Amino acid sequence: MSACTVTLIACPNREEAERLAESLVTEKLAACVNIVPGVTSVYFWEGKLCKEDEHLLIVKSVVEASSRIAARVRELHSYSVPEVVTISIVSGNPEYLGWVENWVR
């Protein structure tokens, strides 16, 4: 069994979030992507404090797909430096994690 992951990706709007989510799932890079609207991000960029409303993608996949997810996001995302942060899942519902692994494979 392979290690499952969660990848977080911030998007500037609903349309881009949906486009990225659909691409990752249909290309079998992810089993499921949740789109969470109404996330406010506060960060420094190019020397100034920024505060932006964004949509957060929560991507369920496997560790072997992580680099392909990051590459695909860089191709499709409108940000010059998109957030793509992958976290290993330590435990979870075995049936759900098995479904994730079977879809991405």
Secondary structure, DSSP 8 states (H G I E B T S, - for coil): ---EEEEEEEESSHHHHHHHHHHHHHTTS-SEEEEEEEEEEEEEETTEEEEEEEEEEEEEEEGGGHHHHHHHHHHH-SSSS---EEEE-----HHHHHHHHHHH-
